Amino acid sequence: MPNVAQVLRAEIRRLAAKTLREAQVAAQLRSLRRRIRQIEKRVKSLESRPAFMRAPAAAAAPEAPRRGRRFKATPPVLRKIRAKLGVTQKELAALLGVSGNAVWQWEAGRAAPRRKALAALQQLKKIGKREARRRLAAM
């Protein structure tokens, strides 16, 4: 038969653990409510922007459906194009009208080509070594 002291200790432990759990839940609840307020504030600020800033330009005019896959200029793809053409990074940069450092950064994965360079890369992908050499000689 347990004595009164043991029963009291067990009850105190139980109540302390319950209080601790409740405090943790309350802290998490406060944190979540604070986050919800921040998100609501952000949404409100975004919704208060003028319409032309909210809607993307592509959504304004319906576009014709695109065919085929989108060209992605990943570092391995860039190296493959350069190897196919048999040119150095500097020569590829000259063909594209960008700096040699830009091509180096693209191949290192530190940067991505901009829209104009992507279009030029797509065109270069279609030519061969002879045409690339001819274009370089013409420059």
C-alpha positions, 0 to 999 in steps of 0.5 A: 500500500503506497503512502501519502508522500508517494501519491503526492509526488506522483500527482505533482509529477503528473500535473507538472508534466501536464502544465509543461505540455500545455505551455508548449502547445500554447507557445506553438499556437502563439507562434503559428498565430504570429505567422498567420498574421504576417502572411495575411499582412503580406497578402494584403500588401500584394493585393493592394498593388495595381492590377498591372503589377499583380497579373503577369504579362503573359496572362493579359493576352492569350498565347498560342499553345507551344509545341515541343519541349522548352530549351534548357541551357544546363551546364552539360547541355552547354558543354555538349553544344560547345563540343559539337561546334568544336569551339572554346568558351571564348569563341562561343561567347563571340558567337553569342555576343556575350563575354567569355566570363558569362559562358564560363559561369553558365558552364560552372552552373553559377549563372544562367543565360538570359533570354537573348542568349538562350535564343542565340544558343538555340540557333547555334544548336542547329549549325555545324562545325563548318558554319561555326568556323565560318561565322567566327572567321567573319567576325 
